[in-house]
Structures are given as C-alpha cells and as structure tokens.
Amino acid sequence: MDKVKFDYRQDEDFWLGCLYEYPDYITQGESLDELKDNLKDIYNDIISNTIPNIRKVAELESA
C-alpha cells in the first residue's frame, strides 16, 4: 500500500477518520489501529474501482 494521509479524531469511545484525498468516506474504529485497518479497506476499494463516482481532493498551483 502507498502512504496515504488521513484525518482522525477521538469521539468518546470511537476513533473517526477519513482519507485526506477522499473526505467523503468516513469510517470509525474502537481503537486507532482498527480505524487504520478500516481506512486501508476503503483505500483498497477506491483504487480497485469498487466504489463508483469518487470525489477527490487535489491542489492547484496558481500561475
């Protein structure tokens, strides 16, 4: 797996997070390790085209 950035936070008993480039796909885990595993599953689904019509975040460099 490539290195992929993700956002995360702890919300009471769960860890919530999403892949930085794919903010529409939020997942959770009972631990940070479980959250990371769930994010890896989402990433694998995205790169294998299992999920259609994916919105992606990118950067644009101004002239």
Long-range contacts (C-beta under 8 A, 24 or more apart in sequence): 1-40, 1-43, 1-44, 4-39, 4-43, 6-36, 6-39, 8-32, 8-35, 19-43, 19-46, 20-57, 21-56, 21-57, 21-58, 22-46, 22-54, 22-55, 22-56, 22-57, 23-55, 23-57, 24-54, 24-55, 25-51
